[in-house]
Protein backbone atom coordinates (compact mmCIF):
# COMPACT_ATOMS: atom_id res chain seq x y z
CA UNK A 1 0.00 0.00 0.00
CA UNK A 2 1.25 3.43 -0.88
CA UNK A 3 2.29 5.68 1.99
CA UNK A 4 2.03 8.96 0.09
CA UNK A 5 -0.16 11.74 1.42
CA UNK A 6 -2.00 12.09 -1.88
CA UNK A 7 -5.69 12.81 -1.30
CA UNK A 8 -7.88 10.07 -2.77
CA UNK A 9 -10.41 12.59 -4.11
CA UNK A 10 -7.61 14.56 -5.79
CA UNK A 11 -6.23 11.35 -7.26
CA UNK A 12 -9.52 10.67 -9.04
CA UNK A 13 -10.11 14.36 -9.78
CA UNK A 14 -13.51 14.53 -8.05
CA UNK A 15 -15.01 16.67 -5.29
CA UNK A 16 -15.49 15.32 -1.78
CA UNK A 17 -19.26 15.29 -2.24
CA UNK A 18 -19.05 13.41 -5.55
CA UNK A 19 -21.66 10.72 -6.13
CA UNK A 20 -20.73 7.06 -6.54
CA UNK A 21 -21.49 7.33 -10.28
CA UNK A 22 -19.16 10.33 -10.62
CA UNK A 23 -16.40 8.45 -8.80
CA UNK A 24 -16.90 5.38 -10.96
CA UNK A 25 -16.85 7.46 -14.17
CA UNK A 26 -13.68 9.30 -13.13
CA UNK A 27 -11.96 6.02 -12.22
CA UNK A 28 -12.77 4.31 -15.50
CA UNK A 29 -11.52 7.31 -17.48
CA UNK A 30 -8.21 7.46 -15.61
CA UNK A 31 -7.74 3.68 -15.66
CA UNK A 32 -7.98 3.71 -19.44
CA UNK A 33 -5.50 6.55 -19.66
CA UNK A 34 -2.80 5.15 -17.36
CA UNK A 35 -3.21 1.39 -17.78
CA UNK A 36 0.25 -0.24 -18.24
CA UNK A 37 -0.81 -2.01 -21.44
CA UNK A 38 -1.42 1.35 -23.05
CA UNK A 39 1.80 2.81 -21.64
CA UNK A 40 4.42 0.05 -22.00
CA UNK A 41 7.66 0.85 -20.19
CA UNK A 42 6.26 4.01 -18.57
CA UNK A 43 6.96 3.71 -14.85
CA UNK A 44 5.18 6.96 -14.09
CA UNK A 45 1.97 5.71 -15.71
CA UNK A 46 2.26 2.41 -13.84
CA UNK A 47 2.65 4.26 -10.53
CA UNK A 48 -0.28 6.51 -11.32
CA UNK A 49 -2.39 3.47 -12.21
CA UNK A 50 -1.68 1.95 -8.77
CA UNK A 51 -2.65 5.20 -7.04
CA UNK A 52 -5.89 5.34 -8.99
CA UNK A 53 -6.75 1.76 -7.99
CA UNK A 54 -5.93 2.53 -4.37
CA UNK A 55 -8.17 5.59 -4.32
CA UNK A 56 -11.05 3.84 -6.02
CA UNK A 57 -10.81 0.82 -3.69
CA UNK A 58 -11.68 3.10 -0.80
CA UNK A 59 -14.05 5.64 -2.35
CA UNK A 60 -16.16 3.04 -4.15
CA UNK A 61 -16.97 1.34 -0.83
CA UNK A 62 -19.45 3.30 1.35
CA UNK A 63 -18.04 2.01 4.63
CA UNK A 64 -14.39 2.55 3.68
CA UNK A 65 -15.19 5.98 2.27
CA UNK A 66 -16.90 6.99 5.53
CA UNK A 67 -13.83 5.84 7.51
CA UNK A 68 -11.54 7.71 5.14
CA UNK A 69 -13.58 10.90 5.41
CA UNK A 70 -13.43 10.68 9.19
CA UNK A 71 -9.92 9.42 9.91
CA UNK A 72 -7.97 10.00 6.71
CA UNK A 73 -5.73 7.70 4.72
CA UNK A 74 -3.79 6.39 7.73
CA UNK A 75 -6.67 4.05 8.51
CA UNK A 76 -5.80 2.03 5.39
CA UNK A 77 -2.02 2.04 5.49
CA UNK A 78 -0.29 -1.32 5.46
CA UNK A 79 -3.08 -3.05 3.61
CA UNK A 80 -5.76 -2.56 6.27
CA UNK A 81 -9.25 -2.24 4.95
CA UNK A 82 -8.38 -3.12 1.36
CA UNK A 83 -9.02 -6.82 1.55
CA UNK A 84 -5.85 -7.45 -0.43
CA UNK A 85 -7.57 -6.64 -3.71
CA UNK A 86 -6.07 -4.56 -6.48
CA UNK A 87 -8.66 -5.16 -9.19
CA UNK A 88 -12.01 -3.38 -9.44
CA UNK A 89 -15.15 -4.07 -11.33
CA UNK A 90 -15.52 -0.82 -13.31
CA UNK A 91 -19.21 -0.92 -12.53
CA UNK A 92 -19.80 -4.19 -14.41
CA UNK A 93 -20.26 -6.38 -11.34
CA UNK A 94 -18.00 -9.06 -9.94
CA UNK A 95 -15.80 -10.99 -12.29
CA UNK A 96 -12.26 -12.00 -13.09
CA UNK A 97 -9.68 -9.38 -13.92
CA UNK A 98 -9.65 -10.70 -17.46
CA UNK A 99 -13.42 -10.19 -17.79
CA UNK A 100 -13.16 -6.72 -16.28
CA UNK A 101 -10.51 -5.47 -18.65
CA UNK A 102 -12.14 -7.20 -21.58
CA UNK A 103 -14.97 -4.71 -21.08
CA UNK A 104 -12.60 -1.84 -20.42
CA UNK A 105 -10.67 -2.28 -23.66
CA UNK A 106 -13.64 -3.10 -25.85
CA UNK A 107 -13.49 0.36 -27.39
CA UNK A 108 -9.78 -0.01 -28.17
CA UNK A 109 -10.27 -3.36 -29.87
CA UNK A 110 -13.00 -2.39 -32.28
CA UNK A 111 -10.43 -1.76 -34.98
CA UNK A 112 -9.25 -5.32 -34.75
CA UNK A 113 -12.52 -7.16 -35.38
CA UNK A 114 -14.92 -7.34 -38.34
CA UNK A 115 -16.77 -4.06 -38.65
CA UNK A 116 -19.94 -3.03 -40.44
CA UNK A 117 -19.39 -0.82 -43.47
CA UNK A 118 -20.40 2.82 -43.51
CA UNK A 119 -23.83 4.06 -44.56
CA UNK A 120 -24.25 6.11 -47.72
CA UNK A 121 -26.67 8.97 -48.35
CA UNK A 122 -27.65 10.30 -51.78
CA UNK A 123 -30.30 12.76 -52.97
CA UNK A 124 -32.82 11.86 -55.67
CA UNK A 125 -35.38 14.04 -57.45
CA UNK A 126 -38.89 12.87 -58.34
CA UNK A 127 -41.95 14.64 -59.79
CA UNK A 128 -45.13 15.36 -57.85
CA UNK A 129 -46.94 12.79 -59.99
CA UNK A 130 -44.33 10.16 -59.06
CA UNK A 131 -44.66 11.08 -55.39
CA UNK A 132 -48.44 10.70 -55.71
CA UNK A 133 -48.47 7.37 -57.53
CA UNK A 134 -45.25 5.80 -56.29
CA UNK A 135 -42.60 4.74 -58.78
CA UNK A 136 -39.69 2.38 -59.34
CA UNK A 137 -36.70 4.16 -60.86
CA UNK A 138 -33.04 3.31 -61.56
CA UNK A 139 -30.30 5.13 -59.69
CA UNK A 140 -26.55 4.96 -60.38
CA UNK A 141 -24.03 5.31 -57.59
CA UNK A 142 -20.39 4.63 -56.81
CA UNK A 143 -19.59 2.66 -53.65
CA UNK A 144 -16.98 0.41 -52.10
CA UNK A 145 -17.93 -3.24 -52.46
CA UNK A 146 -16.31 -6.39 -51.15
CA UNK A 147 -13.65 -7.56 -53.59
CA UNK A 148 -15.15 -10.39 -55.60
CA UNK A 149 -11.82 -12.07 -56.26
CA UNK A 150 -10.72 -12.49 -52.63
CA UNK A 151 -14.14 -12.31 -50.97
CA UNK A 152 -13.04 -9.30 -48.90
CA UNK A 153 -10.06 -11.02 -47.25
CA UNK A 154 -7.49 -9.00 -49.18
CA UNK A 155 -5.45 -12.14 -49.76
CA UNK A 156 -4.57 -14.03 -52.88
CA UNK A 157 -3.10 -16.64 -50.55
CA UNK A 158 -2.79 -16.71 -46.75
CA UNK A 159 -1.46 -18.89 -43.95
CA UNK A 160 -2.34 -19.45 -40.27
CA UNK A 161 -0.73 -16.91 -37.94
CA UNK A 162 2.18 -18.50 -36.11
CA UNK A 163 1.87 -16.26 -33.05
CA UNK A 164 -1.81 -16.84 -32.15
CA UNK A 165 -2.13 -20.22 -33.93
CA UNK A 166 -5.19 -18.97 -35.78
CA UNK A 167 -7.18 -17.82 -32.74
CA UNK A 168 -6.72 -14.12 -33.46
CA UNK A 169 -5.97 -13.30 -29.81
CA UNK A 170 -3.00 -13.48 -27.47
CA UNK A 171 -2.89 -13.32 -23.67
CA UNK A 172 -0.53 -11.15 -21.65
CA UNK A 173 0.07 -10.95 -17.93
CA UNK A 174 0.43 -7.65 -16.10
CA UNK A 175 0.89 -8.36 -12.42
CA UNK A 176 -2.38 -9.84 -11.20
CA UNK A 177 -4.06 -9.07 -14.52
CA UNK A 178 -4.26 -11.48 -17.43
CA UNK A 179 -5.56 -9.78 -20.52
CA UNK A 180 -6.77 -11.16 -23.83
CA UNK A 181 -5.85 -8.87 -26.73
CA UNK A 182 -5.92 -8.96 -30.53
CA UNK A 183 -2.88 -10.66 -31.97
CA UNK A 184 -0.45 -7.93 -33.14
CA UNK A 185 0.90 -10.10 -35.94
CA UNK A 186 -2.41 -10.75 -37.73
CA UNK A 187 -4.48 -7.92 -36.17
CA UNK A 188 -7.04 -10.37 -34.90
CA UNK A 189 -7.64 -12.14 -38.20
CA UNK A 190 -6.03 -15.46 -37.29
CA UNK A 191 -4.47 -15.52 -40.75
CA UNK A 192 -1.60 -13.66 -42.34
CA UNK A 193 -1.61 -12.62 -45.99
CA UNK A 194 1.07 -14.46 -47.92
CA UNK A 195 0.28 -12.70 -51.18
CA UNK A 196 -2.02 -9.71 -51.54
CA UNK A 197 -5.03 -9.93 -53.83
CA UNK A 198 -4.10 -8.72 -57.30
CA UNK A 199 -7.42 -6.89 -57.71
CA UNK A 200 -7.88 -4.97 -54.44
CA UNK A 201 -4.15 -5.05 -53.49
CA UNK A 202 -4.92 -6.28 -49.99
CA UNK A 203 -7.61 -3.78 -49.06
CA UNK A 204 -10.48 -6.26 -49.35
CA UNK A 205 -12.70 -3.78 -51.18
CA UNK A 206 -12.93 -2.08 -54.54
CA UNK A 207 -14.77 0.93 -55.94
CA UNK A 208 -17.58 0.09 -58.35
CA UNK A 209 -20.36 1.86 -60.25
CA UNK A 210 -23.74 0.25 -59.81
CA UNK A 211 -27.22 0.90 -61.15
CA UNK A 212 -29.97 -0.30 -58.86
CA UNK A 213 -33.75 0.00 -58.94
CA UNK A 214 -35.35 2.03 -56.17
CA UNK A 215 -38.99 1.54 -55.22
CA UNK A 216 -40.46 4.81 -53.99
CA UNK A 217 -43.80 4.34 -52.22
CA UNK A 218 -46.81 6.64 -52.80
CA UNK A 219 -46.86 9.70 -50.55
CA UNK A 220 -43.12 10.43 -50.57
CA UNK A 221 -42.25 14.04 -49.78
CA UNK A 222 -39.15 16.22 -49.82
CA UNK A 223 -36.88 15.11 -46.98
CA UNK A 224 -38.32 11.61 -46.66
CA UNK A 225 -35.89 8.71 -47.02
CA UNK A 226 -35.88 5.31 -48.63
CA UNK A 227 -33.57 2.77 -46.96
CA UNK A 228 -31.86 0.01 -48.94
CA UNK A 229 -30.23 -2.51 -46.62
CA UNK A 230 -26.77 -3.78 -47.49
CA UNK A 231 -26.18 -1.29 -50.34
CA UNK A 232 -23.75 0.89 -48.38
CA UNK A 233 -19.96 0.63 -48.22
CA UNK A 234 -18.32 -2.76 -47.84
CA UNK A 235 -17.53 -3.97 -44.32
CA UNK A 236 -14.04 -4.25 -42.84
CA UNK A 237 -12.41 -7.65 -42.24
CA UNK A 238 -15.47 -9.49 -43.53
CA UNK A 239 -18.01 -7.36 -41.69
CA UNK A 240 -21.44 -6.71 -43.25
CA UNK A 241 -21.94 -3.77 -45.62
CA UNK A 242 -23.70 -0.60 -44.51
CA UNK A 243 -27.02 0.70 -45.81
CA UNK A 244 -27.95 3.21 -48.49
CA UNK A 245 -30.30 6.06 -47.64
CA UNK A 246 -31.96 7.84 -50.55
CA UNK A 247 -33.12 11.30 -49.54
CA UNK A 248 -35.97 12.41 -51.78
CA UNK A 249 -36.70 15.83 -53.19
CA UNK A 250 -40.02 16.45 -54.92
CA UNK A 251 -39.66 18.97 -57.74
CA UNK A 252 -41.97 22.02 -57.82
CA UNK A 253 -45.06 21.57 -60.00
CA UNK A 254 -46.26 24.21 -62.49
CA UNK A 255 -49.92 23.74 -61.55
CA UNK A 256 -50.17 22.32 -58.03
CA UNK A 257 -48.73 23.41 -54.70
CA UNK A 258 -48.29 20.81 -51.98
CA UNK A 259 -48.61 21.08 -48.20
CA UNK A 260 -48.25 17.69 -46.56
CA UNK A 261 -50.95 15.44 -47.98
CA UNK A 262 -52.99 18.38 -49.30
CA UNK A 263 -52.58 20.07 -52.66
CA UNK A 264 -53.75 23.49 -53.84
CA UNK A 265 -54.58 24.77 -57.30
CA UNK A 266 -55.57 28.24 -58.54
CA UNK A 267 -58.69 28.25 -60.76
CA UNK A 268 -59.16 31.34 -62.97
CA UNK A 269 -62.78 32.30 -63.61
CA UNK A 270 -64.47 35.24 -65.37
CA UNK A 271 -66.57 37.88 -63.67
CA UNK A 272 -69.65 36.31 -65.23
CA UNK A 273 -68.77 32.82 -63.96
CA UNK A 274 -68.16 34.16 -60.49
CA UNK A 275 -71.37 36.19 -60.56
CA UNK A 276 -73.76 33.70 -62.13
CA UNK A 277 -72.08 30.46 -61.13
CA UNK A 278 -71.94 27.39 -63.33
CA UNK A 279 -69.85 24.35 -64.21
CA UNK A 280 -66.04 24.81 -64.21
CA UNK A 281 -63.13 22.46 -64.98
CA UNK A 282 -60.65 21.69 -62.16
CA UNK A 283 -57.37 19.79 -62.74
CA UNK A 284 -56.45 17.04 -60.26
CA UNK A 285 -53.69 14.46 -60.07
CA UNK A 286 -56.22 11.94 -61.36
CA UNK A 287 -57.21 14.12 -64.32
CA UNK A 288 -59.71 16.95 -64.89
CA UNK A 289 -63.00 16.97 -62.98
CA UNK A 290 -66.11 19.19 -63.21
CA UNK A 291 -67.12 21.31 -60.23
CA UNK A 292 -70.23 23.43 -59.70
CA UNK A 293 -69.36 27.03 -58.86
CA UNK A 294 -72.14 28.67 -56.83
CA UNK A 295 -73.41 32.13 -57.88
CA UNK A 296 -71.74 35.12 -56.23
CA UNK A 297 -68.40 33.43 -55.54
CA UNK A 298 -65.71 35.80 -54.29
CA UNK A 299 -62.12 35.74 -55.46
CA UNK A 300 -59.95 33.71 -53.03
CA UNK A 301 -62.80 31.36 -52.07
CA UNK A 302 -61.58 27.80 -51.43
CA UNK A 303 -63.47 24.67 -52.42
CA UNK A 304 -62.44 21.26 -51.07
CA UNK A 305 -62.27 18.24 -53.34
CA UNK A 306 -62.20 15.46 -50.77
CA UNK A 307 -59.78 12.60 -51.36
CA UNK A 308 -58.05 14.25 -54.32
CA UNK A 309 -54.77 14.95 -52.51
CA UNK A 310 -51.63 12.89 -51.80
CA UNK A 311 -51.91 9.46 -50.10
CA UNK A 312 -50.47 9.27 -46.58
CA UNK A 313 -47.19 7.30 -46.57
CA UNK A 314 -48.24 4.99 -43.74
CA UNK A 315 -52.03 4.68 -43.94
CA UNK A 316 -52.54 5.23 -47.68
CA UNK A 317 -55.48 7.53 -46.90
CA UNK A 318 -55.59 10.35 -49.43
CA UNK A 319 -55.53 13.99 -48.46
CA UNK A 320 -57.69 16.66 -50.06
CA UNK A 321 -57.34 19.11 -52.92
CA UNK A 322 -58.31 22.75 -52.50
CA UNK A 323 -59.41 24.77 -55.53
CA UNK A 324 -58.82 28.50 -54.99
CA UNK A 325 -60.99 30.78 -57.11
CA UNK A 326 -59.19 33.63 -58.86
CA UNK A 327 -61.46 36.12 -60.68
CA UNK A 328 -59.74 37.35 -63.84
CA UNK A 329 -60.71 40.74 -65.22
CA UNK A 330 -60.50 41.51 -68.95
CA UNK A 331 -57.38 43.35 -70.15
CA UNK A 332 -59.15 45.16 -73.00
CA UNK A 333 -62.58 46.79 -72.53
CA UNK A 334 -64.77 47.86 -75.46
CA UNK A 335 -67.51 50.45 -75.19
CA UNK A 336 -70.12 47.72 -75.14
CA UNK A 337 -68.23 45.80 -72.46
CA UNK A 338 -67.92 48.99 -70.45
CA UNK A 339 -71.66 49.47 -70.51
CA UNK A 340 -72.17 45.89 -69.36
CA UNK A 341 -69.70 46.38 -66.51
CA UNK A 342 -71.43 49.56 -65.46
CA UNK A 343 -74.68 47.63 -65.24
CA UNK A 344 -72.91 45.02 -63.08
CA UNK A 345 -71.53 47.81 -60.90
CA UNK A 346 -75.09 48.95 -60.19
CA UNK A 347 -75.80 45.53 -58.72
CA UNK A 348 -73.31 46.23 -55.89
CA UNK A 349 -75.30 49.30 -54.80
Beta strands, then each sheet from edge to edge (+ up, - down):
strand 1: 120-126
strand 2: 135-146
strand 3: 155-160
strand 4: 169-174
strand 5: 177-182
strand 6: 191-196
strand 7: 205-216
strand 8: 225-228
strand 9: 244-250
strand 10: 256-259
strand 11: 262-269
strand 12: 278-284
strand 13: 287-293
strand 14: 302-305
strand 15: 321-327
sheet 1: 1+ 9+ 8-
sheet 2: 2+ 7-
sheet 3: 3+ 6-
sheet 4: 4+ 5-
sheet 5: 10+ 11- 15- 14+
sheet 6: 12+ 13-
end
